[in-house]
Amino acid sequence: MSAEPIDDLAAAAAGRAANDPRPAHGLPIIYAPRGFRSASDAAPRTREPKAAEVTASRIVDDIIGGRVQVGEKLPTEPEMLERYAVSRESLREALRLLEIQGIIDIKRGPGGGPFVAPLNSGYLARTSSLYFHLSGATHMELLQTWAILEPSLAELVAQKPDRRAKRAVFAPFIDYDPDAHQSDELFADFNNFHAAIAQLSGNRVLTLVTQSVTHIVVENVLRSVDPVSERSMLSHSHEDIAVAIVDGRATKARKLMAEHIGEVRDTYLSRSPDQGLMPVEWRL
């Protein structure tokens, strides 16, 4: 994928970032896959997994293997203690690990317990935003990433041959009347438009990564863009993109999406160009 050109506002913000006399904040980023050895370090950068982590992995294997389905309750605690041959403490820690990752929901009260949840890219976004926050990544870097992912994804989905399926998904965004919706509805619909494109890609890695980045963009950036004041621009852009995707015009879909992302970015930066220098926040 290649990045789309950025306009004058974005370039100006990027220039200020490069010339900012303030010290750069954030932890250094290294590439050291777990289990690999560093060229300058004889000791491996890994450790033996804890019993709770091994147990969490085995529970995930059972979910993937079909022993329990989304929405179903995991076996009882005594059954899991016997199956995984671990202590109660390790089992409960394993369940907490999976709950934090959004793999299971733990419901309280009678009939409660751990239930398998569908994959929610918001949890991936939460972990990613923690890393972005610690690295010192800025809103401009986040927006640039969004501008790389979304046009390529729109192009990919436009190339899909099943026009009927695409039309069914994008029907709510064609002939969309923004004046007939409240502010919260507008925000949800505009956000869901991008999630739908990722879902249609057929590439599960792209779906999760793009939805995760979009989620972080929404939480960090777009909350400050009033969907009511910008509803005409947003709805028209979405409709044009949707029609291009349904009609299979891949090049046009990519171009329109790049222009749309640029317009959203410029609207955000026009209020205060220095907002691009703000660090990505970790949202729980």
Phi, psi and omega in degrees: 000143178242143183290145175282148180300143177262152184270188186297319181298314181294319180297320179297317179296319179296323178295319178296323180296318182292328184260006182296120182287346180292146181294144178290136179253156177124153179283150177293149179256128178238158173250102182216079180306142181300132180097342177277156177254139177286148180296335183252011184219117183286342182272138178294151182269029183230173178219165177290134180295147178288161180302322180295321180292319177297319180294318177301319179295321180291324176296317177299318178301321179292324178294312179297324181285356176087010178293334177215140185256166175303131181092347180269156180274140175294162177303165180295163180301313178302321180294319180288324177300320180288316183295316186264354175051053178230171177285161178299321180299315181293322179296314182293324176294321178298318179293324177295320178300316181289327178292318180298325180278357178079014181281328177229155170249130178257111182264140183265164174085183180303133181078004181278193182130188181276125179242143179288131182254153172291159179291127180241114183296347176298329178288322174296322178297320181297315178293317180298317182295331175296315179294318178298318181297313181293330181283344184088014180301144184256170176300324179296318178296322178296315180294324177296320178296317178300320181290338176280316187286311191295314179299319179295323180291318178299320178296317180298315181292324178298332180282348179295136186281340186281086184293325181296316180296320180294318180297321180297320181289320186266000180307318181296342185259355177262133187060036180286130179256098183295335181288346181268008184233149175283168183303313181296323178293319178299314182298315181295317181294317180295323178290318182295333178302314181290324177296323180295320179298314179299319181296324182282350185297331183079358179251109187293329177292313178298320180301309183292316182294314183292317178297325178295313180296317179299319178301316181292321177300315180299313184288325185267327190244304192288346176299338181267357177262113184291114182293338180287312182290334182254013189297325181294313180298314184292314184293320179294319178298315181297318181296316180297318179295315181300315181296318179297320179293313180298321181282355178078020180269085189295314181297318179293320179299318179296314182297314181296321180293320178298318179294321180296312180298319178297322180292318178297316180299315182293324176299318179295313184286334182296334179291320178195100183307331182290351177298334178297340180274352182293142180284149173296132180267152174270114182256122179280000000 
